[in-house]
Amino acid sequence: MRSGPRRFSELPRAIPGLSQRMPTVGIRNLLRDGLIGRRAHPTAPPRVEYSLSPRRESRAVVVNAVADRARANHADIVRGREEFDAGRL
């Protein structure tokens, strides 16, 4: 959401390896915590966009650093999961 509002269906494509359930649970929690905002547009079909709230923007530097680190280590994370699933850990 760094680059502006996103529709719900865009979230799984923007985050590799994200299950369909994860955005649903994650968005609900982020809305509850006040870290993202939800805007419903009165169109047919309905269109809903999610964007960062001012509260989230104040934490953006730290959160983005963690996200960047996770992206940089994604291959290692996937390898670790594969080793775990294969019973090698």
C-alpha positions as a Markdown table, in Angstrom:
| # | Residue | x | y | z |
|---|---|---|---|---|
| 1 | Met | 0.0 | 0.0 | 0.0 |
| 2 | Arg | 3.1 | 2.2 | -0.2 |
| 3 | Ser | 2.1 | 3.2 | -3.7 |
| 4 | Gly | -1.5 | 4.2 | -2.9 |
| 5 | Pro | -4.8 | 2.6 | -2.3 |
| 6 | Arg | -5.3 | -1.0 | -3.3 |
| 7 | Arg | -8.3 | -3.1 | -4.0 |
| 8 | Phe | -8.7 | -6.3 | -2.0 |
| 9 | Ser | -8.1 | -8.5 | -5.0 |
| 10 | Glu | -4.8 | -6.8 | -5.7 |
| 11 | Leu | -3.3 | -7.7 | -2.3 |
| 12 | Pro | -2.5 | -11.4 | -2.9 |
| 13 | Arg | -0.8 | -10.5 | -6.2 |
| 14 | Ala | 1.3 | -7.8 | -4.5 |
| 15 | Ile | 2.6 | -10.2 | -1.8 |
| 16 | Pro | 4.2 | -13.4 | -3.0 |
| 17 | Gly | 3.2 | -16.6 | -1.2 |
| 18 | Leu | 0.2 | -15.0 | 0.5 |
| 19 | Ser | -2.9 | -17.2 | 0.9 |
| 20 | Gln | -6.4 | -16.0 | 0.2 |
| 21 | Arg | -7.2 | -16.3 | 3.9 |
| 22 | Met | -4.3 | -14.2 | 5.0 |
| 23 | Pro | -5.5 | -10.9 | 3.4 |
| 24 | Thr | -9.0 | -11.4 | 4.9 |
| 25 | Val | -7.7 | -11.9 | 8.4 |
| 26 | Gly | -4.9 | -9.4 | 8.1 |
| 27 | Ile | -7.1 | -6.6 | 6.7 |
| 28 | Arg | -9.7 | -7.2 | 9.4 |
| 29 | Asn | -7.0 | -6.9 | 12.1 |
| 30 | Leu | -5.4 | -3.8 | 10.5 |
| 31 | Leu | -8.8 | -2.1 | 10.2 |
| 32 | Arg | -9.5 | -2.9 | 13.8 |
| 33 | Asp | -6.1 | -1.5 | 14.9 |
| 34 | Gly | -6.7 | 1.7 | 12.9 |
| 35 | Leu | -3.6 | 1.1 | 10.7 |
| 36 | Ile | -5.5 | 1.1 | 7.4 |
| 37 | Gly | -8.6 | 2.8 | 6.1 |
| 38 | Arg | -11.4 | 1.4 | 4.0 |
| 39 | Arg | -13.3 | 3.4 | 1.4 |
| 40 | Ala | -16.3 | 1.9 | -0.4 |
| 41 | His | -17.3 | 3.4 | -3.7 |
| 42 | Pro | -21.0 | 3.4 | -4.6 |
| 43 | Thr | -20.6 | 1.6 | -7.9 |
| 44 | Ala | -22.0 | -1.5 | -9.4 |
| 45 | Pro | -20.4 | -3.8 | -8.6 |
| 46 | Pro | -19.2 | -2.3 | -5.4 |
| 47 | Arg | -15.6 | -1.2 | -5.3 |
| 48 | Val | -13.6 | -1.0 | -2.0 |
| 49 | Glu | -10.1 | 0.4 | -1.6 |
| 50 | Tyr | -7.8 | 0.1 | 1.3 |
| 51 | Ser | -5.1 | 2.6 | 2.2 |
| 52 | Leu | -2.7 | 3.5 | 4.9 |
| 53 | Ser | -4.1 | 5.6 | 7.8 |
| 54 | Pro | -2.1 | 8.5 | 9.2 |
| 55 | Arg | -1.4 | 6.3 | 12.2 |
| 56 | Arg | 0.2 | 3.7 | 10.0 |
| 57 | Glu | 2.2 | 6.4 | 8.0 |
| 58 | Ser | 4.0 | 7.3 | 11.2 |
| 59 | Arg | 5.3 | 3.8 | 11.5 |
| 60 | Ala | 6.1 | 3.4 | 7.8 |
| 61 | Val | 9.9 | 3.7 | 8.1 |
| 62 | Val | 10.2 | 0.8 | 10.5 |
| 63 | Val | 7.5 | -1.4 | 8.8 |
| 64 | Asn | 9.0 | -0.8 | 5.4 |
| 65 | Ala | 12.5 | -1.7 | 6.7 |
| 66 | Val | 11.1 | -5.0 | 8.0 |
| 67 | Ala | 9.3 | -5.7 | 4.7 |
| 68 | Asp | 12.4 | -4.9 | 2.7 |
| 69 | Arg | 14.4 | -7.3 | 4.8 |
| 70 | Ala | 11.7 | -10.1 | 4.4 |
| 71 | Arg | 11.7 | -9.5 | 0.6 |
| 72 | Ala | 15.5 | -9.7 | 0.5 |
| 73 | Asn | 15.5 | -13.0 | 2.4 |
| 74 | His | 12.4 | -14.5 | 0.7 |
| 75 | Ala | 14.4 | -17.3 | -1.0 |
| 76 | Asp | 16.0 | -18.3 | 2.3 |
| 77 | Ile | 12.5 | -18.3 | 4.0 |
| 78 | Val | 11.1 | -20.6 | 1.2 |
| 79 | Arg | 14.1 | -22.9 | 1.5 |
| 80 | Gly | 13.7 | -23.1 | 5.2 |
| 81 | Arg | 10.0 | -24.0 | 4.8 |
| 82 | Glu | 10.8 | -26.7 | 2.3 |
| 83 | Glu | 13.4 | -28.2 | 4.6 |
| 84 | Phe | 11.0 | -28.1 | 7.5 |
| 85 | Asp | 8.2 | -29.7 | 5.4 |
| 86 | Ala | 10.6 | -32.4 | 4.3 |
| 87 | Gly | 11.5 | -33.2 | 7.9 |
| 88 | Arg | 15.1 | -32.1 | 7.6 |
| 89 | Leu | 14.8 | -29.7 | 10.5 |
